[in-house]
Amino acid sequence: MASFVQYRALQRAADPYQQRVTRTDLPENERGEFVLYRPTAARRLSRNLALNFAILRAEELGLPLAIAESLDEPHLNDRLAAFLLDGIRVNAAAKGFHYAFVKNPAALEKRARIIVADELPTRRERAHFLVDGNGLLPMRVFGKEQYAAKFLRDRAHRLLPDLWAQIDDLPPPRRRLALESDPLPKLTALGGRENALALLDAFLADGIHGYADQRNKKPTSGLSPYLHFGHIGIHEIAERVLASDAADEDIDSFLEEAVIRRELSFNLCFYNPRYDSLECLPEWAKKTLDKHRRDRRKPSYSAEELEGAETYDEVWNLAQRQLVETGTMHGYLRMLWGKKIIEWSETPEQAHAFMIEQHARHALDGRDPNTHAGVLWCFGKHDRPWAPERPIFGSIRYMSSEQTRKKMKLNLPR
Ligand SMILES: Cc1cc2nc3c(=O)[nH]c(=O)nc-3n(C[C@H](O)[C@H](O)[C@H](O)COP(=O)(O)OP(=O)(O)OC[C@H]3O[C@@H](n4cnc5c(N)ncnc54)[C@H](O)[C@@H]3O)c2cc1C
């Protein structure tokens, strides 16, 4: 299998915008006073392709640049707001920019000549230019849905030498609009670029060593909420990982998750309009789930019982409590968590809806393309049929709590 380590000395592509900028049909506001950048996926002022694009447009038009972030995450609650606000505070304090927090951006948007926004496959932004800075590769480069990691991986390694671009910081715009910020609510949850960089440093110093074969037993990077909110970007993470002293197999194993698996999730949400339902499962998975639709669920739990971590299974309860109390869950435990929900729910559709809803409400990294792909993986997406055929699951991969206890270090009540 091709290794990421070969890209250590790669000459980065000269044009970082190739296949990443879309001009929508929104008419330009000829009387607009400024270029507005609305960060929704890359909420940072460094190594940010959409911001660079907005700076260049502002310079070209001779207009000031305005940057305004709002708390527009779906299912916003105190935990998510606090994480976002930490990021806004860091950005608002940065030199060379005016980064404003606005509760209601609609009035501002009307005054803008052009609006530049981040492109996420799970959101529709009202903007003139959408910039896809999500992955090491542009989402459009694949042309269609890639049904398994191996297809995306093969193509990615053919394309990366030409398309892995350097995203540097441009000088701040000469003219900037000092927007009046709304008062920032006083919530905090360790979000923001500085915390992301500290976590990455700590991970490179310790966590990455042994990642290839020990990651179920150790904490992983914890970077997913920062990637989700764009407090840090994948280009910076991948470059730092390649420049680290980690063993080649650990580097490859980490980038397999952070690049291949993550970009497979974006690929799914970008190319498959049914990414939020079981409709987008492969035929074999749909068939086997249907065949076992009437199998007796024993035990079976209601959404309330599951939400309250009231099952007989202490491993699962631990995972659920961790999600509700901290907004995070270890990657390995997450797989078991999903599989058990399938086993205990009346229908696969109920299980799917519960997993998506729990991620939306509680997970710091939820509401992400990775949420959809991760949840669907539990139902067979991006996987293959497994033997033996079992009740409820049919030929979908099964996982047991006993196995999980053996594979992970868990802090369970005695
Ligand atoms: C049921 C289920 C739900 C999931 N929901 C989410 C979610 O809401 N948000 C989310 O970011 N990830 C989700 N994942 C994928 C994965 O579990 C998390 O990305 C990972 O646990 C995050 O922890 P980390 O940042 O410490 O990961 P690390 O192991 O340090 O990995 C680094 C980065 O690689 C990416 N990554 C790691 N594993 C995967 C994977 N299997 N698929 C895609 N990308 C991956 C993430 O961006 C992650 O931050 C889900 C997986 C499952 C099985």
The ligand as an SDF file (V2000), in Angstrom:
LIG
                    3D

 53 58  0  0  0  0  0  0  0  0999 V2000
  -20.5860    5.5620   15.3040 C   0  0  0  0  0  0  0  0  0  0  0  0
  -19.4600    6.4970   14.9350 C   0  0  0  0  0  0  0  0  0  0  0  0
  -19.6830    7.8700   14.9620 C   0  0  0  0  0  0  0  0  0  0  0  0
  -18.6490    8.7620   14.6360 C   0  0  0  0  0  0  0  0  0  0  0  0
  -18.9110   10.1020   14.7050 N   0  0  0  0  0  0  0  0  0  0  0  0
  -17.9340   10.9770   14.4010 C   0  0  0  0  0  0  0  0  0  0  0  0
  -18.1820   12.3880   14.4780 C   0  0  0  0  0  0  0  0  0  0  0  0
  -19.2800   12.8080   14.8130 O   0  0  0  0  0  0  0  0  0  0  0  0
  -17.1690   13.2340   14.1660 N   0  0  0  0  0  0  0  0  0  0  0  0
  -15.9280   12.7720   13.8090 C   0  0  0  0  0  0  0  0  0  0  0  0
  -15.0360   13.5960   13.5460 O   0  0  0  0  0  0  0  0  0  0  0  0
  -15.6590   11.4620   13.7260 N   0  0  0  0  0  0  0  0  0  0  0  0
  -16.6250   10.5440   14.0210 C   0  0  0  0  0  0  0  0  0  0  0  0
  -16.3470    9.2040   13.9540 N   0  0  0  0  0  0  0  0  0  0  0  0
  -15.0270    8.7420   13.4980 C   0  0  0  0  0  0  0  0  0  0  0  0
  -13.9590    8.5700   14.6220 C   0  0  0  0  0  0  0  0  0  0  0  0
  -14.4820    7.7850   15.6460 O   0  0  0  0  0  0  0  0  0  0  0  0
  -13.5100    9.9350   15.1860 C   0  0  0  0  0  0  0  0  0  0  0  0
  -13.0830   10.7720   14.1290 O   0  0  0  0  0  0  0  0  0  0  0  0
  -12.3430    9.8280   16.1610 C   0  0  0  0  0  0  0  0  0  0  0  0
  -12.6790    8.9400   17.2020 O   0  0  0  0  0  0  0  0  0  0  0  0
  -12.0480   11.2070   16.7310 C   0  0  0  0  0  0  0  0  0  0  0  0
  -11.0930   11.1590   17.7350 O   0  0  0  0  0  0  0  0  0  0  0  0
   -9.6190   11.7200   17.4990 P   0  0  0  0  0  0  0  0  0  0  0  0
   -9.6800   13.0870   16.9110 O   0  0  0  0  0  0  0  0  0  0  0  0
   -8.8890   11.5480   18.7660 O   0  0  0  0  0  0  0  0  0  0  0  0
   -9.1180   10.7090   16.3970 O   0  0  0  0  0  0  0  0  0  0  0  0
   -7.6370   10.3000   15.9060 P   0  0  0  0  0  0  0  0  0  0  0  0
   -7.5420    8.8130   15.9830 O   0  0  0  0  0  0  0  0  0  0  0  0
   -6.6180   11.1050   16.5970 O   0  0  0  0  0  0  0  0  0  0  0  0
   -7.7060   10.6580   14.3670 O   0  0  0  0  0  0  0  0  0  0  0  0
   -7.3780   11.9510   13.8510 C   0  0  0  0  0  0  0  0  0  0  0  0
   -8.4780   12.4390   12.9560 C   0  0  0  0  0  0  0  0  0  0  0  0
   -8.7140   11.5220   11.9120 O   0  0  0  0  0  0  0  0  0  0  0  0
  -10.1010   11.4910   11.5760 C   0  0  0  0  0  0  0  0  0  0  0  0
  -10.6200   10.1560   11.8330 N   0  0  0  0  0  0  0  0  0  0  0  0
  -10.2340    9.2620   12.7820 C   0  0  0  0  0  0  0  0  0  0  0  0
  -10.9420    8.1310   12.6810 N   0  0  0  0  0  0  0  0  0  0  0  0
  -11.8010    8.3070   11.6510 C   0  0  0  0  0  0  0  0  0  0  0  0
  -12.7970    7.4870   11.0410 C   0  0  0  0  0  0  0  0  0  0  0  0
  -13.0450    6.2290   11.4540 N   0  0  0  0  0  0  0  0  0  0  0  0
  -13.5130    7.9940   10.0130 N   0  0  0  0  0  0  0  0  0  0  0  0
  -13.2730    9.2410    9.5500 C   0  0  0  0  0  0  0  0  0  0  0  0
  -12.3280   10.0650   10.0760 N   0  0  0  0  0  0  0  0  0  0  0  0
  -11.6120    9.5940   11.1140 C   0  0  0  0  0  0  0  0  0  0  0  0
  -10.7710   12.4970   12.4890 C   0  0  0  0  0  0  0  0  0  0  0  0
  -10.8760   13.7280   11.8080 O   0  0  0  0  0  0  0  0  0  0  0  0
   -9.8100   12.5840   13.6470 C   0  0  0  0  0  0  0  0  0  0  0  0
   -9.8840   13.8010   14.3560 O   0  0  0  0  0  0  0  0  0  0  0  0
  -17.3730    8.2660   14.2700 C   0  0  0  0  0  0  0  0  0  0  0  0
  -17.1680    6.8850   14.2230 C   0  0  0  0  0  0  0  0  0  0  0  0
  -18.1930    6.0180   14.5570 C   0  0  0  0  0  0  0  0  0  0  0  0
  -17.9370    4.5260   14.5160 C   0  0  0  0  0  0  0  0  0  0  0  0
  1  2  1  0
  2  3  1  0
  2 52  2  0
  3  4  2  0
  4  5  1  0
  4 50  1  0
  5  6  2  0
  6  7  1  0
  6 13  1  0
  7  8  2  0
  7  9  1  0
  9 10  1  0
 10 11  2  0
 10 12  1  0
 12 13  2  0
 13 14  1  0
 14 15  1  0
 14 50  1  0
 15 16  1  0
 16 17  1  0
 16 18  1  0
 18 19  1  0
 18 20  1  0
 20 21  1  0
 20 22  1  0
 22 23  1  0
 23 24  1  0
 24 25  2  0
 24 26  1  0
 24 27  1  0
 27 28  1  0
 28 29  2  0
 28 30  1  0
 28 31  1  0
 31 32  1  0
 32 33  1  0
 33 34  1  0
 33 48  1  0
 34 35  1  0
 35 36  1  0
 35 46  1  0
 36 37  1  0
 36 45  1  0
 37 38  2  0
 38 39  1  0
 39 40  1  0
 39 45  2  0
 40 41  1  0
 40 42  2  0
 42 43  1  0
 43 44  2  0
 44 45  1  0
 46 47  1  0
 46 48  1  0
 48 49  1  0
 50 51  2  0
 51 52  1  0
 52 53  1  0
M  END
$$$$
